[in-house]
Amino acid sequence: MVEGLHIDGRAGIDAGLVKRLIATQFPQWSGLPVTPVKVDGWDNRTYRLGDEMSARLPTAAGYAPAVDKEHRWLPLLAPSLPVAVPVPLAKGAPGEGYPFNWSIRGWLEGETASLDGIDDLCGFATSVADFILALQRIDATGGPRAGAHSFYRGAPPAHYDDETRRSLAVLEGRIDTDRATAVWDAALEAAWPGPPVWFHGDVASGNLLVRNGRLAAVIDFGTSGIGDPACDLVIAWTMFSGDSRETFRRAVGHDLATWARARGWALWKALIGLAEDIDTGEERAAGNRRIIAEVLADHDRAG
C-alpha cells in the first residue's frame, strides 16, 4: 500500500462527493465539515468528518470487499488489542455515481509513524511486536481466510511466484539476482504448518499512528484475515534496522521458517517496486534497493 499527500479528486472521489453521500444517506451528519486528510493511502480515500469521525471510500473494486470485512470484524478484534484500531460507526452504500460500499469511522488521533518522530525506536519495535502477537492470539474461528480479499497476504507467497520471477528477469544485471532468487526459493520451501491465525496484512509505517513518540493506533485492516502471519513481519526490513530490528525479532518470536517466508514477502514487494521505478523514480528505487540489500544480507546470516 502506498501512502502520499492527499490529492482531492483522485479515483473520482472528492470532498463534494463525500458531502453528497453523507447528505443523502446520513443526514444527521450533513452539517459537518468534510476535509481531506494530510496523508492518504492508495486503496481508499479518507476524509475527516467533523472533529470525531472520518469517511473512507475504496478507490477501486478490488478494495471494496474490505468495507464489509472491517465493519464486521474490527469491533470483535478491538477489545483484545493493546492499541486503538478504527471503530466502524456506519456503512454507506453506493450512490451519487459512486459504485461501492464505504464507511464512517471514529477519528483516531496521531501522526503517521516516521523515524524522525520516534525517540525510542527499540521501544516502538516492541510495541509493534506486542500488537502483532495480541492479534495472533485472538480466536480465529470463522475469520476470513486469506485470499483475494487480503491480496493473498496470509497465503503462501507462491501466489506471487510469477510476478517475482518476472521482476527478477527485469532486474538481471541491476541487482544480485542469484542471491535474490535464493531468498525467494527459501520462502517458497518454508511452508506454514500451523493453524490459521489473525494477521493484519500491511504492518507498515503508514498504518501505524504515533502520539508522543509511542504507538497509539493501528489502522487499515483491509488486507487482514486468518492464515500465515509471516507477512506481518516485513516491517523488520522496511522500517527497522540494527538494534530495533533485533529487538523486534526477539519480541515477536517465530521460527526460522516463518522468517524465511517473511523475507520472501519483503523481497517480493521491493522487487516489483524496483522493477517499476529503477529508471524513473530515483528516491523510491533507492528505498527498495536498501530493503533488498538488507533482506539478502539477513538471508545470508540465517545460513
C-alpha positions in Angstrom: 0.0 0.0 0.0 1.3 3.4 -1.0 0.7 6.5 1.1 1.2 10.0 -0.1 -0.2 13.5 0.0 -3.9 13.6 -0.5 -5.0 14.7 -4.0 -8.6 15.6 -3.8 -10.4 14.1 -6.8 -8.2 11.1 -7.4 -10.1 8.0 -8.4 -13.2 10.2 -9.0 -13.5 10.9 -5.3 -13.6 14.4 -3.8 -14.9 16.2 -0.9 -18.0 17.2 -2.8 -18.9 13.6 -3.5 -18.4 12.7 0.2 -20.7 15.6 1.2 -23.4 14.4 -1.2 -23.2 10.8 0.1 -23.5 11.9 3.7 -26.4 14.3 3.0 -28.4 11.5 1.3 -27.5 8.6 3.5 -26.6 10.1 6.9 -28.3 13.4 7.0 -27.7 13.7 10.8 -24.1 14.4 9.9 -24.7 16.6 6.8 -23.7 19.8 8.6 -20.2 18.6 9.5 -17.2 19.8 7.5 -15.5 17.3 5.2 -11.8 17.8 4.9 -9.1 15.7 3.1 -6.6 14.1 5.4 -3.0 15.3 5.0 -1.5 11.8 4.2 -3.7 9.3 2.4 -3.5 5.7 1.2 -3.8 4.2 -2.2 -6.6 1.8 -1.6 -9.0 4.3 -0.1 -9.7 8.0 0.1 -10.1 9.2 3.6 -11.8 12.5 4.7 -12.1 13.9 8.1 -15.8 14.3 9.0 -16.2 17.0 11.7 -13.8 16.5 14.7 -14.6 13.0 15.7 -15.2 10.9 12.5 -13.8 10.0 9.2 -15.3 8.8 5.9 -13.3 6.2 3.9 -14.1 5.3 0.3 -12.4 2.5 -1.7 -10.8 3.7 -4.9 -11.4 0.5 -6.9 -13.5 -2.7 -7.0 -10.6 -4.8 -5.6 -10.5 -2.8 -2.4 -14.3 -2.7 -1.8 -14.6 -6.1 0.0 -12.6 -4.7 2.9 -15.5 -2.4 3.9 -17.8 -5.3 4.9 -14.9 -7.2 6.4 -13.7 -4.4 8.6 -17.3 -3.4 9.5 -17.9 -7.0 10.8 -14.5 -7.9 12.4 -12.9 -4.7 13.8 -15.4 -4.4 16.7 -14.6 -8.1 17.6 -10.8 -7.6 17.4 -10.5 -4.3 19.1 -11.1 -5.4 22.8 -8.1 -7.8 22.6 -5.6 -5.4 21.1 -3.2 -3.2 23.1 -3.7 -0.1 21.0 -6.6 1.6 19.3 -7.9 0.5 15.9 -10.6 2.0 13.7 -14.2 1.9 15.1 -16.8 1.5 12.4 -19.8 3.8 13.1 -21.8 3.4 9.9 -21.6 1.7 6.5 -22.6 3.6 3.4 -24.0 2.3 0.2 -23.3 3.1 -3.5 -24.8 6.4 -4.5 -24.3 9.7 -6.3 -22.5 7.9 -9.1 -20.1 6.2 -6.6 -20.3 2.4 -7.1 -19.0 0.8 -3.8 -19.9 0.5 -0.1 -18.0 2.9 2.1 -17.6 3.5 5.7 -17.7 6.1 8.5 -15.3 5.5 11.5 -14.3 7.2 14.6 -11.4 9.6 14.2 -8.1 8.4 15.6 -5.6 10.9 16.8 -1.9 10.5 15.9 0.7 11.1 13.3 1.9 8.6 10.7 4.9 6.8 12.1 8.3 8.1 11.0 11.8 7.6 12.2 12.0 11.3 12.9 9.0 11.2 15.2 10.1 8.3 17.4 12.8 8.8 20.1 12.9 5.2 21.3 12.8 3.0 18.2 13.5 -0.2 20.1 10.6 0.5 22.4 8.4 1.2 19.4 9.6 -2.1 17.8 8.5 -3.9 21.0 5.1 -2.2 20.9 4.6 -3.3 17.2 5.6 -6.8 18.2 3.1 -6.8 21.1 0.3 -5.7 18.7 1.1 -8.5 16.2 1.2 -11.1 18.9 -2.0 -9.9 20.5 -3.7 -10.1 17.1 -2.4 -13.7 16.6 -3.8 -14.8 20.0 -7.4 -13.8 19.0 -9.7 -16.7 18.3 -9.6 -17.2 14.5 -12.8 -19.3 14.4 -14.9 -18.1 11.4 -12.4 -15.5 10.4 -11.9 -14.6 6.7 -9.3 -17.0 5.3 -6.5 -15.5 3.3 -7.4 -15.0 -0.4 -8.3 -12.3 -2.9 -9.8 -10.0 -0.2 -6.4 -9.9 1.5 -4.5 -9.7 -1.8 -3.2 -13.1 -0.7 -1.4 -11.8 2.4 -1.6 -14.7 4.8 -1.5 -17.2 2.0 1.7 -19.0 0.7 4.0 -16.5 -1.1 3.8 -18.8 -4.1 0.8 -16.9 -5.3 3.3 -14.2 -6.4 5.9 -16.5 -7.9 5.3 -15.5 -11.5 5.3 -11.8 -10.6 8.5 -12.2 -8.6 10.4 -14.0 -11.3 9.3 -11.5 -13.9 10.8 -8.8 -11.7 14.0 -10.7 -11.2 14.3 -11.0 -15.0 13.8 -7.3 -15.4 16.4 -6.6 -12.8 19.1 -9.0 -14.1 22.4 -7.2 -14.0 21.0 -4.4 -11.8 20.9 -6.4 -8.5 22.3 -9.7 -7.3 19.5 -11.8 -8.8 21.2 -15.1 -7.9 21.1 -14.3 -4.2 17.6 -12.8 -4.5 16.4 -16.0 -6.2 17.8 -18.0 -3.3 15.9 -15.9 -0.8 12.7 -16.4 -2.8 13.2 -20.1 -3.2 13.8 -20.4 0.5 10.5 -18.6 1.2 8.6 -21.0 -1.1 10.1 -24.0 0.6 9.2 -22.9 4.1 5.6 -23.9 4.4 3.4 -22.6 7.3 2.5 -25.8 9.3 0.3 -24.3 11.9 -3.4 -23.4 12.1 -4.5 -20.1 10.7 -4.1 -17.1 12.9 -5.1 -13.5 12.6 -2.8 -11.2 10.6 -3.1 -7.5 9.7 -1.5 -7.9 6.3 0.1 -4.4 6.0 2.0 -3.6 9.1 3.9 -0.6 7.7 4.8 2.8 8.9 1.9 4.4 7.1 -0.6 2.3 9.0 0.9 3.0 12.4 -0.1 6.1 14.3 2.1 7.7 16.9 1.4 10.1 19.8 4.2 11.4 21.9 6.6 9.1 20.2 4.7 6.0 21.1 2.5 3.6 19.1 -1.1 4.8 19.6 -3.2 3.1 16.9 -3.0 0.7 14.0 -5.2 1.5 11.0 -6.2 -0.1 7.6 -7.2 -3.7 8.2 -8.2 -4.0 4.6 -5.8 -6.8 3.9 -6.4 -8.6 7.2 -7.6 -12.2 7.6 -6.6 -15.5 9.1 -3.7 -17.6 7.8 0.1 -17.4 7.9 1.4 -14.5 10.0 4.7 -14.2 8.1 3.5 -11.2 6.1 3.3 -9.1 9.3 7.0 -9.4 9.9 8.0 -7.4 6.8 8.4 -4.2 8.9 11.6 -5.7 10.2 13.3 -4.5 7.0 11.0 -1.7 5.8 11.2 0.4 9.0 13.6 -1.2 11.5 17.3 -1.8 11.3 20.2 -2.6 13.6 19.2 -2.7 17.2 15.5 -2.0 16.6 15.3 -4.9 14.1 16.8 -7.3 16.6 14.5 -6.0 19.3 11.5 -6.6 17.1 12.8 -10.1 16.1 13.2 -11.1 19.7 10.0 -9.7 20.8 7.8 -11.1 18.1 9.5 -14.5 18.0 8.5 -17.1 15.4 10.6 -19.9 13.9 13.2 -19.7 11.2 10.8 -20.9 8.5 8.4 -18.0 9.3 11.3 -15.6 9.0 12.2 -17.2 5.6 8.7 -16.5 4.3 8.8 -13.0 5.8 11.9 -12.3 3.8 10.1 -13.6 0.8 7.2 -11.2 1.3 9.6 -8.2 1.8 11.6 -9.2 -1.2 8.6 -9.6 -3.5 7.3 -6.1 -2.7 10.7 -4.5 -3.1 11.4 -6.3 -6.3 8.2 -5.3 -8.0 8.6 -1.7 -6.8 12.2 -1.5 -8.0 11.4 -3.1 -11.4 8.8 -0.3 -11.9 10.9 2.6 -10.6 14.5 1.7 -11.3 14.8 4.1 -14.3 12.1 6.6 -13.4 11.8 7.1 -9.6 15.2 7.5 -8.1 14.0 8.0 -4.5 11.6 5.1 -4.4 14.2 2.9 -6.2 16.8 3.7 -3.6 14.4 2.7 -0.8 13.7 -0.6 -2.5 17.3 -1.2 -3.2 18.0 -0.8 0.5 15.3 -3.3 1.5 16.6 -5.8 -1.0 20.1 -5.5 0.2 19.2 -5.9 3.8 16.9 -8.9 3.1 19.7 -10.6 1.2 22.2 -9.9 4.0 19.7 -11.3 6.5 19.2 -14.4 4.5 23.0 -14.9 4.3 23.3 -14.6 8.1 20.5 -17.1 8.6 22.6 -19.6 6.7 
